[in-house]
Amino acid sequence: MDASTNPTIIPLMPHQPVAPKNRHFARSMRKEPTKAEDKLWQELRDRRLDKLKFRRQVPIGNYIVDFLCLEAKLIVEIDGSSMRIRTMIASATRF
């Protein structure tokens, strides 16, 4: 089953269409990271962790995730509210 047959599945595609407001908001979040995000980004960028490519502040559906690794199908959310984290974990299990 894929996203075309089940609208509850959000595809993990590098070039999926993103609403302009989400794109602009994600860009603004990349420009002003929290201390925790900045510290983790220094460890994840440039394939420093097991040669995996991570992206930061990535719009996926109605969410903007802190860090995303497409190769590992991994979403890392480090500073969200517990509700947001639970929602993202639930969404990630659909992949």
HTML snippet that shows the backbone in 3Dmol.js (N, CA, C, O; Angstrom):
<script src="https://3Dmol.org/build/3Dmol-min.js"></script>
<div id="view" style="width:600px;height:400px;position:relative"></div>
<script>
const pdb = `
ATOM      1  N   MET A   1       0.861  -1.179   0.000  1.00  0.00           N
ATOM      2  CA  MET A   1       0.000   0.000   0.000  1.00  0.00           C
ATOM      3  C   MET A   1       0.903   1.236   0.000  1.00  0.00           C
ATOM      4  O   MET A   1       1.894   1.273   0.729  1.00  0.00           O
ATOM      5  N   ASP A   2       0.573   2.240  -0.803  1.00  0.00           N
ATOM      6  CA  ASP A   2       1.376   3.447  -0.864  1.00  0.00           C
ATOM      7  C   ASP A   2       0.515   4.680  -0.638  1.00  0.00           C
ATOM      8  O   ASP A   2      -0.686   4.577  -0.387  1.00  0.00           O
ATOM      9  N   ALA A   3       1.146   5.850  -0.729  1.00  0.00           N
ATOM     10  CA  ALA A   3       0.450   7.102  -0.430  1.00  0.00           C
ATOM     11  C   ALA A   3      -0.684   7.380  -1.413  1.00  0.00           C
ATOM     12  O   ALA A   3      -1.649   8.057  -1.057  1.00  0.00           O
ATOM     13  N   SER A   4      -0.588   6.870  -2.643  1.00  0.00           N
ATOM     14  CA  SER A   4      -1.649   7.126  -3.613  1.00  0.00           C
ATOM     15  C   SER A   4      -2.933   6.357  -3.284  1.00  0.00           C
ATOM     16  O   SER A   4      -4.025   6.797  -3.644  1.00  0.00           O
ATOM     17  N   THR A   5      -2.811   5.218  -2.605  1.00  0.00           N
ATOM     18  CA  THR A   5      -3.990   4.439  -2.247  1.00  0.00           C
ATOM     19  C   THR A   5      -4.438   4.657  -0.811  1.00  0.00           C
ATOM     20  O   THR A   5      -5.569   4.323  -0.456  1.00  0.00           O
ATOM     21  N   ASN A   6      -3.554   5.220   0.026  1.00  0.00           N
ATOM     22  CA  ASN A   6      -3.892   5.461   1.423  1.00  0.00           C
ATOM     23  C   ASN A   6      -3.419   6.859   1.810  1.00  0.00           C
ATOM     24  O   ASN A   6      -2.226   7.060   2.034  1.00  0.00           O
ATOM     25  N   PRO A   7      -4.329   7.829   1.894  1.00  0.00           N
ATOM     26  CA  PRO A   7      -3.916   9.209   2.172  1.00  0.00           C
ATOM     27  C   PRO A   7      -3.338   9.425   3.567  1.00  0.00           C
ATOM     28  O   PRO A   7      -2.793  10.498   3.829  1.00  0.00           O
ATOM     29  N   THR A   8      -3.433   8.451   4.471  1.00  0.00           N
ATOM     30  CA  THR A   8      -2.858   8.633   5.797  1.00  0.00           C
ATOM     31  C   THR A   8      -1.356   8.388   5.802  1.00  0.00           C
ATOM     32  O   THR A   8      -0.680   8.723   6.774  1.00  0.00           O
ATOM     33  N   ILE A   9      -0.822   7.805   4.724  1.00  0.00           N
ATOM     34  CA  ILE A   9       0.617   7.561   4.644  1.00  0.00           C
ATOM     35  C   ILE A   9       1.277   8.777   4.011  1.00  0.00           C
ATOM     36  O   ILE A   9       0.891   9.204   2.923  1.00  0.00           O
ATOM     37  N   ILE A  10       2.266   9.331   4.689  1.00  0.00           N
ATOM     38  CA  ILE A  10       3.007  10.471   4.173  1.00  0.00           C
ATOM     39  C   ILE A  10       4.295   9.924   3.561  1.00  0.00           C
ATOM     40  O   ILE A  10       5.125   9.373   4.285  1.00  0.00           O
ATOM     41  N   PRO A  11       4.484  10.061   2.254  1.00  0.00           N
ATOM     42  CA  PRO A  11       5.681   9.489   1.632  1.00  0.00           C
ATOM     43  C   PRO A  11       6.941  10.230   2.044  1.00  0.00           C
ATOM     44  O   PRO A  11       6.929  11.449   2.213  1.00  0.00           O
ATOM     45  N   LEU A  12       8.036   9.480   2.206  1.00  0.00           N
ATOM     46  CA  LEU A  12       9.333  10.084   2.491  1.00  0.00           C
ATOM     47  C   LEU A  12      10.062  10.243   1.172  1.00  0.00           C
ATOM     48  O   LEU A  12      10.855   9.385   0.784  1.00  0.00           O
ATOM     49  N   MET A  13       9.796  11.332   0.491  1.00  0.00           N
ATOM     50  CA  MET A  13      10.427  11.587  -0.788  1.00  0.00           C
ATOM     51  C   MET A  13      11.187  12.897  -0.691  1.00  0.00           C
ATOM     52  O   MET A  13      10.670  13.868  -0.137  1.00  0.00           O
ATOM     53  N   PRO A  14      12.403  12.947  -1.216  1.00  0.00           N
ATOM     54  CA  PRO A  14      13.189  14.164  -1.120  1.00  0.00           C
ATOM     55  C   PRO A  14      12.545  15.383  -1.771  1.00  0.00           C
ATOM     56  O   PRO A  14      12.772  16.506  -1.323  1.00  0.00           O
ATOM     57  N   HIS A  15      11.749  15.187  -2.816  1.00  0.00           N
ATOM     58  CA  HIS A  15      11.217  16.327  -3.555  1.00  0.00           C
ATOM     59  C   HIS A  15       9.698  16.339  -3.594  1.00  0.00           C
ATOM     60  O   HIS A  15       9.099  16.611  -4.635  1.00  0.00           O
ATOM     61  N   GLN A  16       9.081  16.048  -2.469  1.00  0.00           N
ATOM     62  CA  GLN A  16       7.628  16.082  -2.422  1.00  0.00           C
ATOM     63  C   GLN A  16       7.157  17.530  -2.376  1.00  0.00           C
ATOM     64  O   GLN A  16       7.873  18.394  -1.869  1.00  0.00           O
ATOM     65  N   PRO A  17       5.953  17.810  -2.902  1.00  0.00           N
ATOM     66  CA  PRO A  17       5.435  19.176  -2.862  1.00  0.00           C
ATOM     67  C   PRO A  17       5.236  19.634  -1.418  1.00  0.00           C
ATOM     68  O   PRO A  17       4.740  18.884  -0.578  1.00  0.00           O
ATOM     69  N   VAL A  18       5.626  20.857  -1.149  1.00  0.00           N
ATOM     70  CA  VAL A  18       5.507  21.420   0.196  1.00  0.00           C
ATOM     71  C   VAL A  18       4.794  22.762   0.080  1.00  0.00           C
ATOM     72  O   VAL A  18       5.103  23.569  -0.796  1.00  0.00           O
ATOM     73  N   ALA A  19       3.841  22.987   0.970  1.00  0.00           N
ATOM     74  CA  ALA A  19       3.131  24.267   0.978  1.00  0.00           C
ATOM     75  C   ALA A  19       4.127  25.390   1.226  1.00  0.00           C
ATOM     76  O   ALA A  19       5.005  25.253   2.077  1.00  0.00           O
ATOM     77  N   PRO A  20       4.009  26.503   0.497  1.00  0.00           N
ATOM     78  CA  PRO A  20       4.953  27.604   0.666  1.00  0.00           C
ATOM     79  C   PRO A  20       5.099  28.088   2.103  1.00  0.00           C
ATOM     80  O   PRO A  20       6.203  28.426   2.530  1.00  0.00           O
ATOM     81  N   LYS A  21       3.982  28.127   2.867  1.00  0.00           N
ATOM     82  CA  LYS A  21       4.076  28.600   4.254  1.00  0.00           C
ATOM     83  C   LYS A  21       4.936  27.643   5.087  1.00  0.00           C
ATOM     84  O   LYS A  21       5.698  28.089   5.945  1.00  0.00           O
ATOM     85  N   ASN A  22       4.820  26.318   4.841  1.00  0.00           N
ATOM     86  CA  ASN A  22       5.645  25.359   5.573  1.00  0.00           C
ATOM     87  C   ASN A  22       7.114  25.474   5.175  1.00  0.00           C
ATOM     88  O   ASN A  22       8.002  25.374   6.022  1.00  0.00           O
ATOM     89  N   ARG A  23       7.364  25.683   3.887  1.00  0.00           N
ATOM     90  CA  ARG A  23       8.737  25.823   3.400  1.00  0.00           C
ATOM     91  C   ARG A  23       9.405  27.048   4.037  1.00  0.00           C
ATOM     92  O   ARG A  23      10.541  26.966   4.504  1.00  0.00           O
ATOM     93  N   HIS A  24       8.701  28.169   4.053  1.00  0.00           N
ATOM     94  CA  HIS A  24       9.265  29.394   4.631  1.00  0.00           C
ATOM     95  C   HIS A  24       9.485  29.248   6.135  1.00  0.00           C
ATOM     96  O   HIS A  24      10.491  29.711   6.673  1.00  0.00           O
ATOM     97  N   PHE A  25       8.529  28.595   6.808  1.00  0.00           N
ATOM     98  CA  PHE A  25       8.665  28.392   8.252  1.00  0.00           C
ATOM     99  C   PHE A  25       9.863  27.485   8.551  1.00  0.00           C
ATOM    100  O   PHE A  25      10.621  27.753   9.484  1.00  0.00           O
ATOM    101  N   ALA A  26      10.039  26.422   7.774  1.00  0.00           N
ATOM    102  CA  ALA A  26      11.184  25.517   7.974  1.00  0.00           C
ATOM    103  C   ALA A  26      12.492  26.261   7.759  1.00  0.00           C
ATOM    104  O   ALA A  26      13.446  26.074   8.514  1.00  0.00           O
ATOM    105  N   ARG A  27      12.540  27.105   6.732  1.00  0.00           N
ATOM    106  CA  ARG A  27      13.762  27.890   6.481  1.00  0.00           C
ATOM    107  C   ARG A  27      14.066  28.820   7.648  1.00  0.00           C
ATOM    108  O   ARG A  27      15.223  28.969   8.043  1.00  0.00           O
ATOM    109  N   SER A  28      13.037  29.442   8.196  1.00  0.00           N
ATOM    110  CA  SER A  28      13.268  30.353   9.325  1.00  0.00           C
ATOM    111  C   SER A  28      13.747  29.575  10.548  1.00  0.00           C
ATOM    112  O   SER A  28      14.555  30.084  11.325  1.00  0.00           O
ATOM    113  N   MET A  29      13.258  28.349  10.725  1.00  0.00           N
ATOM    114  CA  MET A  29      13.696  27.532  11.858  1.00  0.00           C
ATOM    115  C   MET A  29      15.157  27.094  11.683  1.00  0.00           C
ATOM    116  O   MET A  29      15.885  26.968  12.667  1.00  0.00           O
ATOM    117  N   ARG A  30      15.584  26.864  10.444  1.00  0.00           N
ATOM    118  CA  ARG A  30      16.983  26.502  10.203  1.00  0.00           C
ATOM    119  C   ARG A  30      17.912  27.667  10.525  1.00  0.00           C
ATOM    120  O   ARG A  30      19.048  27.464  10.954  1.00  0.00           O
ATOM    121  N   LYS A  31      17.423  28.887  10.316  1.00  0.00           N
ATOM    122  CA  LYS A  31      18.256  30.067  10.577  1.00  0.00           C
ATOM    123  C   LYS A  31      18.412  30.366  12.064  1.00  0.00           C
ATOM    124  O   LYS A  31      19.387  30.996  12.471  1.00  0.00           O
ATOM    125  N   GLU A  32      17.452  29.914  12.880  1.00  0.00           N
ATOM    126  CA  GLU A  32      17.486  30.188  14.317  1.00  0.00           C
ATOM    127  C   GLU A  32      17.271  28.903  15.115  1.00  0.00           C
ATOM    128  O   GLU A  32      16.232  28.742  15.754  1.00  0.00           O
ATOM    129  N   PRO A  33      18.244  27.984  15.085  1.00  0.00           N
ATOM    130  CA  PRO A  33      18.073  26.725  15.824  1.00  0.00           C
ATOM    131  C   PRO A  33      18.185  26.939  17.332  1.00  0.00           C
ATOM    132  O   PRO A  33      18.809  27.895  17.793  1.00  0.00           O
ATOM    133  N   THR A  34      17.573  26.034  18.085  1.00  0.00           N
ATOM    134  CA  THR A  34      17.757  26.051  19.530  1.00  0.00           C
ATOM    135  C   THR A  34      19.182  25.571  19.818  1.00  0.00           C
ATOM    136  O   THR A  34      19.854  25.046  18.931  1.00  0.00           O
ATOM    137  N   LYS A  35      19.631  25.748  21.041  1.00  0.00           N
ATOM    138  CA  LYS A  35      20.971  25.274  21.401  1.00  0.00           C
ATOM    139  C   LYS A  35      21.102  23.772  21.205  1.00  0.00           C
ATOM    140  O   LYS A  35      22.119  23.286  20.711  1.00  0.00           O
ATOM    141  N   ALA A  36      20.054  23.038  21.599  1.00  0.00           N
ATOM    142  CA  ALA A  36      20.080  21.575  21.466  1.00  0.00           C
ATOM    143  C   ALA A  36      20.139  21.161  19.996  1.00  0.00           C
ATOM    144  O   ALA A  36      20.891  20.256  19.634  1.00  0.00           O
ATOM    145  N   GLU A  37      19.350  21.822  19.155  1.00  0.00           N
ATOM    146  CA  GLU A  37      19.363  21.512  17.725  1.00  0.00           C
ATOM    147  C   GLU A  37      20.718  21.809  17.115  1.00  0.00           C
ATOM    148  O   GLU A  37      21.240  21.015  16.332  1.00  0.00           O
ATOM    149  N   ASP A  38      21.283  22.941  17.468  1.00  0.00           N
ATOM    150  CA  ASP A  38      22.586  23.325  16.923  1.00  0.00           C
ATOM    151  C   ASP A  38      23.679  22.337  17.337  1.00  0.00           C
ATOM    152  O   ASP A  38      24.521  21.948  16.527  1.00  0.00           O
ATOM    153  N   LYS A  39      23.651  21.948  18.584  1.00  0.00           N
ATOM    154  CA  LYS A  39      24.656  21.002  19.082  1.00  0.00           C
ATOM    155  C   LYS A  39      24.539  19.647  18.373  1.00  0.00           C
ATOM    156  O   LYS A  39      25.544  19.067  17.961  1.00  0.00           O
ATOM    157  N   LEU A  40      23.310  19.151  18.234  1.00  0.00           N
ATOM    158  CA  LEU A  40      23.119  17.877  17.551  1.00  0.00           C
ATOM    159  C   LEU A  40      23.473  17.993  16.070  1.00  0.00           C
ATOM    160  O   LEU A  40      24.060  17.070  15.505  1.00  0.00           O
ATOM    161  N   TRP A  41      23.126  19.110  15.434  1.00  0.00           N
ATOM    162  CA  TRP A  41      23.426  19.303  14.022  1.00  0.00           C
ATOM    163  C   TRP A  41      24.941  19.244  13.766  1.00  0.00           C
ATOM    164  O   TRP A  41      25.379  18.725  12.740  1.00  0.00           O
ATOM    165  N   GLN A  42      25.722  19.769  14.688  1.00  0.00           N
ATOM    166  CA  GLN A  42      27.184  19.717  14.520  1.00  0.00           C
ATOM    167  C   GLN A  42      27.693  18.276  14.489  1.00  0.00           C
ATOM    168  O   GLN A  42      28.736  18.000  13.896  1.00  0.00           O
ATOM    169  N   GLU A  43      26.968  17.363  15.122  1.00  0.00           N
ATOM    170  CA  GLU A  43      27.359  15.948  15.131  1.00  0.00           C
ATOM    171  C   GLU A  43      26.795  15.179  13.935  1.00  0.00           C
ATOM    172  O   GLU A  43      27.363  14.167  13.524  1.00  0.00           O
ATOM    173  N   LEU A  44      25.684  15.654  13.378  1.00  0.00           N
ATOM    174  CA  LEU A  44      25.020  14.926  12.292  1.00  0.00           C
ATOM    175  C   LEU A  44      25.419  15.408  10.897  1.00  0.00           C
ATOM    176  O   LEU A  44      25.372  14.634   9.941  1.00  0.00           O
ATOM    177  N   ARG A  45      25.801  16.650  10.773  1.00  0.00           N
ATOM    178  CA  ARG A  45      26.056  17.223   9.444  1.00  0.00           C
ATOM    179  C   ARG A  45      27.269  16.591   8.774  1.00  0.00           C
ATOM    180  O   ARG A  45      28.123  15.994   9.430  1.00  0.00           O
ATOM    181  N   ASP A  46      27.323  16.736   7.473  1.00  0.00           N
ATOM    182  CA  ASP A  46      28.447  16.234   6.667  1.00  0.00           C
ATOM    183  C   ASP A  46      28.677  14.734   6.830  1.00  0.00           C
ATOM    184  O   ASP A  46      29.811  14.261   6.754  1.00  0.00           O
ATOM    185  N   ARG A  47      27.600  13.994   7.054  1.00  0.00           N
ATOM    186  CA  ARG A  47      27.678  12.520   7.179  1.00  0.00           C
ATOM    187  C   ARG A  47      28.628  12.074   8.295  1.00  0.00           C
ATOM    188  O   ARG A  47      29.310  11.058   8.165  1.00  0.00           O
ATOM    189  N   ARG A  48      28.669  12.824   9.372  1.00  0.00           N
ATOM    190  CA  ARG A  48      29.583  12.512  10.487  1.00  0.00           C
ATOM    191  C   ARG A  48      29.135  11.312  11.312  1.00  0.00           C
ATOM    192  O   ARG A  48      29.958  10.687  11.980  1.00  0.00           O
ATOM    193  N   LEU A  49      27.857  10.983  11.278  1.00  0.00           N
ATOM    194  CA  LEU A  49      27.347   9.848  12.044  1.00  0.00           C
ATOM    195  C   LEU A  49      27.141   8.670  11.098  1.00  0.00           C
ATOM    196  O   LEU A  49      26.194   8.660  10.312  1.00  0.00           O
ATOM    197  N   ASP A  50      28.013   7.695  11.170  1.00  0.00           N
ATOM    198  CA  ASP A  50      27.913   6.472  10.352  1.00  0.00           C
ATOM    199  C   ASP A  50      27.726   6.745   8.865  1.00  0.00           C
ATOM    200  O   ASP A  50      27.134   5.938   8.148  1.00  0.00           O
ATOM    201  N   LYS A  51      28.231   7.881   8.406  1.00  0.00           N
ATOM    202  CA  LYS A  51      28.150   8.265   6.981  1.00  0.00           C
ATOM    203  C   LYS A  51      26.712   8.381   6.472  1.00  0.00           C
ATOM    204  O   LYS A  51      26.454   8.222   5.279  1.00  0.00           O
ATOM    205  N   LEU A  52      25.774   8.660   7.391  1.00  0.00           N
ATOM    206  CA  LEU A  52      24.381   8.859   7.027  1.00  0.00           C
ATOM    207  C   LEU A  52      24.115  10.335   6.772  1.00  0.00           C
ATOM    208  O   LEU A  52      24.606  11.198   7.499  1.00  0.00           O
ATOM    209  N   LYS A  53      23.341  10.619   5.743  1.00  0.00           N
ATOM    210  CA  LYS A  53      22.999  11.999   5.425  1.00  0.00           C
ATOM    211  C   LYS A  53      21.747  12.408   6.195  1.00  0.00           C
ATOM    212  O   LYS A  53      20.689  11.792   6.062  1.00  0.00           O
ATOM    213  N   PHE A  54      21.886  13.443   6.990  1.00  0.00           N
ATOM    214  CA  PHE A  54      20.759  14.006   7.726  1.00  0.00           C
ATOM    215  C   PHE A  54      20.409  15.361   7.147  1.00  0.00           C
ATOM    216  O   PHE A  54      21.279  16.104   6.693  1.00  0.00           O
ATOM    217  N   ARG A  55      19.125  15.670   7.169  1.00  0.00           N
ATOM    218  CA  ARG A  55      18.636  16.988   6.799  1.00  0.00           C
ATOM    219  C   ARG A  55      17.965  17.565   8.034  1.00  0.00           C
ATOM    220  O   ARG A  55      17.475  16.819   8.881  1.00  0.00           O
ATOM    221  N   ARG A  56      17.938  18.882   8.142  1.00  0.00           N
ATOM    222  CA  ARG A  56      17.317  19.486   9.326  1.00  0.00           C
ATOM    223  C   ARG A  56      16.144  20.369   8.943  1.00  0.00           C
ATOM    224  O   ARG A  56      16.100  20.949   7.858  1.00  0.00           O
ATOM    225  N   GLN A  57      15.201  20.454   9.858  1.00  0.00           N
ATOM    226  CA  GLN A  57      13.986  21.252   9.692  1.00  0.00           C
ATOM    227  C   GLN A  57      13.334  20.959   8.346  1.00  0.00           C
ATOM    228  O   GLN A  57      13.253  21.821   7.471  1.00  0.00           O
ATOM    229  N   VAL A  58      12.873  19.722   8.205  1.00  0.00           N
ATOM    230  CA  VAL A  58      12.310  19.237   6.948  1.00  0.00           C
ATOM    231  C   VAL A  58      10.788  19.189   7.035  1.00  0.00           C
ATOM    232  O   VAL A  58      10.246  18.547   7.934  1.00  0.00           O
ATOM    233  N   PRO A  59      10.086  19.861   6.112  1.00  0.00           N
ATOM    234  CA  PRO A  59       8.621  19.754   6.091  1.00  0.00           C
ATOM    235  C   PRO A  59       8.204  18.381   5.575  1.00  0.00           C
ATOM    236  O   PRO A  59       8.649  17.942   4.514  1.00  0.00           O
ATOM    237  N   ILE A  60       7.348  17.713   6.334  1.00  0.00           N
ATOM    238  CA  ILE A  60       6.753  16.438   5.916  1.00  0.00           C
ATOM    239  C   ILE A  60       5.269  16.544   6.231  1.00  0.00           C
ATOM    240  O   ILE A  60       4.880  16.587   7.398  1.00  0.00           O
ATOM    241  N   GLY A  61       4.465  16.585   5.222  1.00  0.00           N
ATOM    242  CA  GLY A  61       3.032  16.764   5.432  1.00  0.00           C
ATOM    243  C   GLY A  61       2.774  18.058   6.175  1.00  0.00           C
ATOM    244  O   GLY A  61       3.227  19.124   5.758  1.00  0.00           O
ATOM    245  N   ASN A  62       2.044  17.965   7.278  1.00  0.00           N
ATOM    246  CA  ASN A  62       1.734  19.157   8.084  1.00  0.00           C
ATOM    247  C   ASN A  62       2.762  19.408   9.178  1.00  0.00           C
ATOM    248  O   ASN A  62       2.592  20.320   9.986  1.00  0.00           O
ATOM    249  N   TYR A  63       3.821  18.615   9.215  1.00  0.00           N
ATOM    250  CA  TYR A  63       4.834  18.721  10.266  1.00  0.00           C
ATOM    251  C   TYR A  63       6.142  19.251   9.703  1.00  0.00           C
ATOM    252  O   TYR A  63       6.411  19.161   8.505  1.00  0.00           O
ATOM    253  N   ILE A  64       6.947  19.806  10.600  1.00  0.00           N
ATOM    254  CA  ILE A  64       8.331  20.135  10.265  1.00  0.00           C
ATOM    255  C   ILE A  64       9.167  19.386  11.284  1.00  0.00           C
ATOM    256  O   ILE A  64       9.135  19.690  12.476  1.00  0.00           O
ATOM    257  N   VAL A  65       9.916  18.405  10.803  1.00  0.00           N
ATOM    258  CA  VAL A  65      10.711  17.577  11.711  1.00  0.00           C
ATOM    259  C   VAL A  65      12.085  18.199  11.895  1.00  0.00           C
ATOM    260  O   VAL A  65      12.624  18.823  10.981  1.00  0.00           O
ATOM    261  N   ASP A  66      12.646  18.023  13.087  1.00  0.00           N
ATOM    262  CA  ASP A  66      13.952  18.618  13.376  1.00  0.00           C
ATOM    263  C   ASP A  66      15.043  18.020  12.505  1.00  0.00           C
ATOM    264  O   ASP A  66      15.814  18.754  11.887  1.00  0.00           O
ATOM    265  N   PHE A  67      15.115  16.700  12.448  1.00  0.00           N
ATOM    266  CA  PHE A  67      16.157  16.033  11.656  1.00  0.00           C
ATOM    267  C   PHE A  67      15.548  14.831  10.961  1.00  0.00           C
ATOM    268  O   PHE A  67      14.686  14.146  11.511  1.00  0.00           O
ATOM    269  N   LEU A  68      16.011  14.585   9.739  1.00  0.00           N
ATOM    270  CA  LEU A  68      15.504  13.481   8.942  1.00  0.00           C
ATOM    271  C   LEU A  68      16.661  12.783   8.241  1.00  0.00           C
ATOM    272  O   LEU A  68      17.526  13.431   7.653  1.00  0.00           O
ATOM    273  N   CYS A  69      16.669  11.457   8.311  1.00  0.00           N
ATOM    274  CA  CYS A  69      17.617  10.647   7.551  1.00  0.00           C
ATOM    275  C   CYS A  69      16.785   9.718   6.672  1.00  0.00           C
ATOM    276  O   CYS A  69      16.170   8.773   7.166  1.00  0.00           O
ATOM    277  N   LEU A  70      16.769   9.992   5.368  1.00  0.00           N
ATOM    278  CA  LEU A  70      15.979   9.172   4.451  1.00  0.00           C
ATOM    279  C   LEU A  70      16.520   7.758   4.357  1.00  0.00           C
ATOM    280  O   LEU A  70      15.746   6.803   4.295  1.00  0.00           O
ATOM    281  N   GLU A  71      17.850   7.607   4.346  1.00  0.00           N
ATOM    282  CA  GLU A  71      18.465   6.280   4.224  1.00  0.00           C
ATOM    283  C   GLU A  71      18.014   5.345   5.348  1.00  0.00           C
ATOM    284  O   GLU A  71      17.725   4.172   5.109  1.00  0.00           O
ATOM    285  N   ALA A  72      17.956   5.866   6.559  1.00  0.00           N
ATOM    286  CA  ALA A  72      17.597   5.053   7.723  1.00  0.00           C
ATOM    287  C   ALA A  72      16.101   5.122   8.043  1.00  0.00           C
ATOM    288  O   ALA A  72      15.630   4.459   8.968  1.00  0.00           O
ATOM    289  N   LYS A  73      15.355   5.926   7.275  1.00  0.00           N
ATOM    290  CA  LYS A  73      13.933   6.164   7.554  1.00  0.00           C
ATOM    291  C   LYS A  73      13.755   6.582   9.008  1.00  0.00           C
ATOM    292  O   LYS A  73      12.936   6.031   9.744  1.00  0.00           O
ATOM    293  N   LEU A  74      14.557   7.581   9.396  1.00  0.00           N
ATOM    294  CA  LEU A  74      14.611   8.025  10.783  1.00  0.00           C
ATOM    295  C   LEU A  74      14.256   9.494  10.898  1.00  0.00           C
ATOM    296  O   LEU A  74      14.769  10.332  10.156  1.00  0.00           O
ATOM    297  N   ILE A  75      13.373   9.796  11.837  1.00  0.00           N
ATOM    298  CA  ILE A  75      13.030  11.170  12.182  1.00  0.00           C
ATOM    299  C   ILE A  75      13.482  11.405  13.607  1.00  0.00           C
ATOM    300  O   ILE A  75      13.177  10.610  14.497  1.00  0.00           O
ATOM    301  N   VAL A  76      14.209  12.494  13.832  1.00  0.00           N
ATOM    302  CA  VAL A  76      14.669  12.847  15.175  1.00  0.00           C
ATOM    303  C   VAL A  76      14.021  14.167  15.551  1.00  0.00           C
ATOM    304  O   VAL A  76      14.177  15.171  14.856  1.00  0.00           O
ATOM    305  N   GLU A  77      13.302  14.154  16.645  1.00  0.00           N
ATOM    306  CA  GLU A  77      12.627  15.338  17.165  1.00  0.00           C
ATOM    307  C   GLU A  77      13.170  15.544  18.569  1.00  0.00           C
ATOM    308  O   GLU A  77      12.895  14.736  19.456  1.00  0.00           O
ATOM    309  N   ILE A  78      13.941  16.614  18.793  1.00  0.00           N
ATOM    310  CA  ILE A  78      14.632  16.722  20.073  1.00  0.00           C
ATOM    311  C   ILE A  78      14.059  17.720  21.056  1.00  0.00           C
ATOM    312  O   ILE A  78      14.364  17.641  22.246  1.00  0.00           O
ATOM    313  N   ASP A  79      13.237  18.660  20.604  1.00  0.00           N
ATOM    314  CA  ASP A  79      12.796  19.675  21.558  1.00  0.00           C
ATOM    315  C   ASP A  79      11.309  19.972  21.496  1.00  0.00           C
ATOM    316  O   ASP A  79      10.863  21.013  21.977  1.00  0.00           O
ATOM    317  N   GLY A  80      10.538  19.067  20.908  1.00  0.00           N
ATOM    318  CA  GLY A  80       9.106  19.299  20.805  1.00  0.00           C
ATOM    319  C   GLY A  80       8.381  18.935  22.081  1.00  0.00           C
ATOM    320  O   GLY A  80       8.948  18.330  22.992  1.00  0.00           O
ATOM    321  N   SER A  81       7.119  19.315  22.129  1.00  0.00           N
ATOM    322  CA  SER A  81       6.310  18.923  23.279  1.00  0.00           C
ATOM    323  C   SER A  81       6.091  17.416  23.224  1.00  0.00           C
ATOM    324  O   SER A  81       6.265  16.800  22.172  1.00  0.00           O
ATOM    325  N   SER A  82       5.717  16.829  24.334  1.00  0.00           N
ATOM    326  CA  SER A  82       5.521  15.379  24.351  1.00  0.00           C
ATOM    327  C   SER A  82       4.410  14.963  23.387  1.00  0.00           C
ATOM    328  O   SER A  82       4.484  13.879  22.810  1.00  0.00           O
ATOM    329  N   MET A  83       3.387  15.794  23.197  1.00  0.00           N
ATOM    330  CA  MET A  83       2.320  15.462  22.255  1.00  0.00           C
ATOM    331  C   MET A  83       2.866  15.433  20.839  1.00  0.00           C
ATOM    332  O   MET A  83       2.541  14.538  20.058  1.00  0.00           O
ATOM    333  N   ARG A  84       3.692  16.410  20.513  1.00  0.00           N
ATOM    334  CA  ARG A  84       4.265  16.471  19.164  1.00  0.00           C
ATOM    335  C   ARG A  84       5.171  15.264  18.919  1.00  0.00           C
ATOM    336  O   ARG A  84       5.162  14.693  17.829  1.00  0.00           O
ATOM    337  N   ILE A  85       5.939  14.880  19.913  1.00  0.00           N
ATOM    338  CA  ILE A  85       6.828  13.730  19.767  1.00  0.00           C
ATOM    339  C   ILE A  85       6.008  12.455  19.572  1.00  0.00           C
ATOM    340  O   ILE A  85       6.326  11.646  18.701  1.00  0.00           O
ATOM    341  N   ARG A  86       4.963  12.269  20.367  1.00  0.00           N
ATOM    342  CA  ARG A  86       4.114  11.075  20.217  1.00  0.00           C
ATOM    343  C   ARG A  86       3.483  11.037  18.832  1.00  0.00           C
ATOM    344  O   ARG A  86       3.401   9.974  18.217  1.00  0.00           O
ATOM    345  N   THR A  87       3.033  12.198  18.332  1.00  0.00           N
ATOM    346  CA  THR A  87       2.423  12.254  17.016  1.00  0.00           C
ATOM    347  C   THR A  87       3.431  11.889  15.939  1.00  0.00           C
ATOM    348  O   THR A  87       3.101  11.149  15.012  1.00  0.00           O
ATOM    349  N   MET A  88       4.651  12.393  16.044  1.00  0.00           N
ATOM    350  CA  MET A  88       5.666  12.101  15.051  1.00  0.00           C
ATOM    351  C   MET A  88       6.073  10.623  15.083  1.00  0.00           C
ATOM    352  O   MET A  88       6.312  10.024  14.034  1.00  0.00           O
ATOM    353  N   ILE A  89       6.149  10.046  16.262  1.00  0.00           N
ATOM    354  CA  ILE A  89       6.478   8.631  16.369  1.00  0.00           C
ATOM    355  C   ILE A  89       5.369   7.802  15.716  1.00  0.00           C
ATOM    356  O   ILE A  89       5.646   6.840  15.001  1.00  0.00           O
ATOM    357  N   ALA A  90       4.139   8.174  15.962  1.00  0.00           N
ATOM    358  CA  ALA A  90       3.017   7.462  15.353  1.00  0.00           C
ATOM    359  C   ALA A  90       3.066   7.603  13.834  1.00  0.00           C
ATOM    360  O   ALA A  90       2.830   6.631  13.117  1.00  0.00           O
ATOM    361  N   SER A  91       3.371   8.801  13.335  1.00  0.00           N
ATOM    362  CA  SER A  91       3.460   9.007  11.897  1.00  0.00           C
ATOM    363  C   SER A  91       4.624   8.238  11.298  1.00  0.00           C
ATOM    364  O   SER A  91       4.503   7.675  10.209  1.00  0.00           O
ATOM    365  N   ALA A  92       5.739   8.209  11.994  1.00  0.00           N
ATOM    366  CA  ALA A  92       6.932   7.530  11.475  1.00  0.00           C
ATOM    367  C   ALA A  92       6.717   6.023  11.358  1.00  0.00           C
ATOM    368  O   ALA A  92       7.308   5.379  10.491  1.00  0.00           O
ATOM    369  N   THR A  93       5.882   5.460  12.216  1.00  0.00           N
ATOM    370  CA  THR A  93       5.665   4.016  12.152  1.00  0.00           C
ATOM    371  C   THR A  93       4.864   3.611  10.921  1.00  0.00           C
ATOM    372  O   THR A  93       4.802   2.428  10.585  1.00  0.00           O
ATOM    373  N   ARG A  94       4.261   4.565  10.254  1.00  0.00           N
ATOM    374  CA  ARG A  94       3.497   4.284   9.027  1.00  0.00           C
ATOM    375  C   ARG A  94       4.413   4.037   7.835  1.00  0.00           C
ATOM    376  O   ARG A  94       3.970   3.479   6.831  1.00  0.00           O
ATOM    377  N   PHE A  95       5.667   4.435   7.920  1.00  0.00           N
ATOM    378  CA  PHE A  95       6.574   4.292   6.787  1.00  0.00           C
ATOM    379  C   PHE A  95       6.981   2.867   6.722  1.00  0.00           C
ATOM    380  O   PHE A  95       7.754   2.484   5.843  1.00  0.00           O
TER     381      PHE A  95
END
`;
const viewer = $3Dmol.createViewer("view");
viewer.addModel(pdb, "pdb");
viewer.setStyle({}, {cartoon: {color: "spectrum"}});
viewer.zoomTo();
viewer.render();
</script>
